[in-house]
Amino acid sequence: MTDAATTTSTDTDAVTVRGAAKVFSSKAGDVTALDGIDLTVAAGEFVSLIGPSGCGKSTLLRLIADLDTATSGTVEVFGKPAQRARRDQDYGIAFQQAGLLPWRTVAANIALPLEIHGVGAAERKARVTELAELVGLSDFAQRHPDQLSGGMQQRVAIARALAERPRLLLMDEPFGALDEMTRERMQAELSRIAAETGAAVVFVTHSIPEAVFLSDRVVVMSPRPGRITAVIETGFGARRDDALRETPAFFARVTQVREALHGAPAPSTRGAEER
């Protein structure tokens, strides 16, 4: 079904997807990856996309990022076509692999987007200092990637994605390769960073607890062709500390998302009714 939370859109919404489909063509025939996607992400909102492998989560993220083009339908970022939003640097993006340049220090990796877009040296240095502090790496600014843990490398990637103060952060399983303890620490860090920057986040994950812990809303997708089958509001507000993971409300939302993934009808949520 389509996202009932997306019947109204304004230019202040971070993401607006309407009737989007994506068909990949090959010699073996056409494959429909996404079909009939309607989704709105409000400014400052954290939304996770979750579903089985191959359901089109990453494809949807790529459409929003203008790394791929919808076969039909429309994709807008802050009221602009996705292509223009990409040119205007309205979003930052982070993938599962940090993708750092090994010959550049932490500071130089963070500074890379600023250098590419001609930001002056003094402003660039001040922004890098600010971001290194934001992600807790001030003491490691002159280290190289091979001197950092996996979690620290992902912090650098997040800082780099935030370098130009995007209003939207797109993340494709950025913690998927981390061990569980590091992953939970990074989830808490990301929640803090999102709250402090006010950026909207669209986050792809296979982990139900991760989606519930981080998100204002969890968007559940079906097996291919990917469709939105449920939208679940977590209702946790700004509270995102480790104590949350032990609460009955957290376990209830995890169960709700799990049941939606397995095809059980998800109860309507306030977020799905009011948007």
C-alpha positions in Angstrom: 0.0 0.0 0.0 1.1 3.6 -0.3 2.1 5.7 2.6 -1.0 7.2 4.1 1.2 9.7 5.9 2.1 11.4 2.6 -1.2 12.9 1.4 -0.1 16.5 2.0 3.2 18.0 0.9 4.8 21.4 1.3 8.0 22.9 0.1 9.4 22.6 3.6 9.3 18.8 3.4 12.8 17.3 3.0 11.7 14.5 0.6 8.5 14.1 -1.5 8.2 11.0 -3.6 5.0 10.5 -5.6 4.1 7.4 -7.6 7.7 6.4 -8.1 8.6 3.2 -9.9 11.9 1.9 -11.1 12.3 -0.7 -13.8 15.7 -2.1 -14.6 16.1 -3.5 -18.2 18.5 -6.2 -19.3 18.8 -8.8 -21.9 17.1 -11.3 -19.6 14.1 -9.0 -19.3 12.7 -6.2 -17.2 12.9 -6.2 -13.4 10.6 -3.9 -11.5 12.5 -2.9 -8.3 10.0 -0.3 -7.0 6.4 0.3 -7.7 3.9 3.0 -6.6 6.1 4.6 -3.9 4.6 7.6 -2.1 6.6 8.9 0.7 7.1 12.2 2.5 9.9 13.0 5.0 9.4 16.2 6.9 12.3 18.6 7.6 14.2 17.4 10.6 12.5 14.0 10.6 14.4 10.7 10.9 12.9 8.0 8.7 14.3 4.5 8.3 13.6 2.2 5.3 13.5 -1.5 6.2 12.6 -4.6 4.3 13.9 -7.9 2.9 17.1 -8.0 0.8 16.3 -6.9 -2.8 13.2 -5.0 -1.9 14.5 -1.7 -3.3 15.5 0.2 -0.2 18.8 1.3 -1.6 17.2 1.9 -5.0 14.8 4.3 -3.4 17.6 6.1 -1.6 19.5 6.4 -4.9 16.4 8.0 -6.5 16.3 10.6 -3.7 20.0 11.2 -4.2 19.7 11.5 -8.0 22.2 8.7 -8.4 19.5 6.9 -10.4 16.3 8.1 -12.2 12.8 6.9 -11.6 11.1 5.2 -14.5 7.9 7.0 -13.6 6.7 9.3 -10.8 8.4 12.2 -9.2 11.1 12.7 -6.6 11.6 16.1 -4.9 14.1 17.3 -2.3 13.0 20.5 -0.4 10.5 21.1 -3.2 13.1 20.8 -6.0 13.6 18.1 -8.5 16.2 15.6 -7.2 18.7 16.6 -9.9 18.6 20.2 -8.9 18.9 19.4 -5.2 22.0 17.3 -5.9 23.6 20.3 -7.8 22.7 22.6 -4.9 24.3 20.2 -2.4 21.0 20.0 -0.4 22.0 16.6 1.0 24.9 14.7 2.3 25.3 10.9 1.8 27.1 8.1 3.6 27.4 4.5 2.6 28.2 1.2 4.4 31.9 1.7 3.5 33.4 4.9 4.8 35.2 5.5 1.5 37.9 7.7 3.1 41.0 8.6 1.1 43.9 6.7 2.8 46.5 9.3 2.1 44.5 12.2 3.7 44.2 12.8 7.4 40.9 12.8 9.2 40.8 16.6 8.9 41.7 16.5 5.2 39.0 13.9 4.5 36.4 16.0 6.2 37.5 19.1 4.3 37.3 17.4 0.9 33.8 18.6 -0.1 34.7 22.1 1.0 37.9 22.1 -1.1 36.0 20.9 -4.1 33.5 23.7 -3.8 36.2 26.4 -3.3 35.6 27.3 0.4 38.5 29.4 1.7 41.2 28.0 3.9 40.2 29.9 7.1 36.5 29.0 6.8 37.4 25.4 5.9 39.6 25.0 8.9 37.0 26.4 11.2 34.3 24.0 9.8 36.6 21.0 10.0 37.4 21.8 13.7 33.6 22.2 14.4 32.8 18.8 12.7 35.6 16.9 14.3 34.3 18.0 17.7 30.8 17.1 16.7 31.7 13.5 15.9 34.1 13.2 18.9 37.3 13.1 16.8 39.1 16.3 17.8 42.1 14.4 19.1 42.4 12.3 15.9 42.2 15.1 13.3 45.8 14.5 12.1 45.5 10.7 12.1 45.1 8.7 8.9 42.2 6.3 8.2 44.4 3.2 8.8 45.0 4.4 12.4 41.3 4.5 13.2 38.7 1.8 14.1 35.8 1.0 11.8 33.4 3.1 14.0 35.8 6.1 14.0 36.1 5.9 10.2 32.3 6.0 9.9 32.3 9.1 12.1 34.7 10.7 9.7 32.4 9.8 6.8 29.4 11.3 8.6 31.4 14.5 9.3 32.3 14.7 5.7 28.7 14.3 4.6 27.8 17.1 7.0 30.6 19.4 5.8 28.4 21.7 3.7 25.6 21.9 6.3 23.1 19.8 4.3 19.5 19.9 5.5 19.1 16.2 4.5 21.4 13.2 5.3 21.0 10.0 3.2 22.5 6.9 4.7 22.7 3.4 3.2 23.5 0.9 6.0 26.4 2.9 7.3 26.8 0.7 10.4 26.2 -2.7 8.7 29.9 -3.8 8.9 30.4 -2.9 12.5 30.3 -5.2 15.5 27.2 -4.9 17.7 28.7 -2.9 20.5 30.2 -0.4 18.2 27.0 -0.3 16.1 25.0 0.7 19.2 27.4 3.4 20.1 27.3 4.8 16.6 23.5 4.7 16.7 23.5 6.9 19.8 26.1 9.2 18.2 24.1 9.6 15.0 20.9 10.3 17.0 22.8 13.1 18.9 24.3 14.5 15.6 20.9 14.5 13.9 19.3 16.3 16.9 22.1 18.9 17.1 22.2 19.7 13.3 18.5 19.5 12.7 19.0 17.6 9.5 16.4 15.2 8.2 17.7 11.7 7.8 16.7 8.9 5.4 18.3 5.7 6.7 18.5 2.3 5.1 18.9 -0.7 7.4 18.2 -4.4 7.8 18.2 -4.2 11.6 14.8 -3.8 13.2 16.1 -2.6 16.6 18.4 -0.1 14.8 15.4 1.3 12.8 13.3 1.6 15.9 16.0 3.2 18.1 16.9 5.9 15.6 13.7 6.7 13.8 10.7 9.0 14.2 9.0 6.7 11.6 9.9 3.3 10.2 8.9 2.6 6.6 8.4 -1.1 6.0 8.8 -2.3 2.4 7.6 -5.5 0.7 9.7 -8.0 -1.3 10.3 -7.0 -4.9 8.7 -5.1 -6.4 9.3 -2.9 -3.5 6.2 -1.2 -2.1 5.5 0.6 1.2 3.3 -1.8 3.3 3.4 0.0 6.6 4.6 3.2 8.3 5.1 2.9 12.0 5.7 5.9 14.2 7.9 5.2 17.2 6.7 8.0 19.4 9.9 8.3 21.3 10.4 12.1 20.7 14.0 13.3 21.1 14.9 10.6 23.7 17.5 8.3 22.3 19.8 6.9 25.0 20.8 3.4 25.8 18.1 3.1 28.5 15.5 3.3 25.7 16.5 -0.1 24.5 15.3 -1.7 27.7 11.8 -0.1 27.8 8.5 -1.9 27.1 7.7 0.8 24.5 10.9 -0.1 22.6 10.1 -3.8 22.6 6.6 -3.1 21.5 7.7 -1.1 18.5 10.3 -3.7 17.6 7.5 -6.4 17.6 5.3 -4.1 15.6 7.9 -3.6 12.9 8.8 -7.3 12.9 5.1 -8.3 12.4 4.7 -5.8 9.6 7.8 -7.3 7.9 6.2 -10.7 8.1 3.0 -9.5 6.6 0.8 -8.9 9.7 -1.3 -5.8 9.3 0.3 -3.0 11.3 -2.1 -0.8 13.4 -2.5 2.7 12.2 -0.3 5.2 13.9 -0.9 8.8 14.6 1.9 9.8 12.2 0.3 7.9 9.4 -3.1 9.4 10.0 -2.1 13.1 10.4 0.5 13.7 7.6 
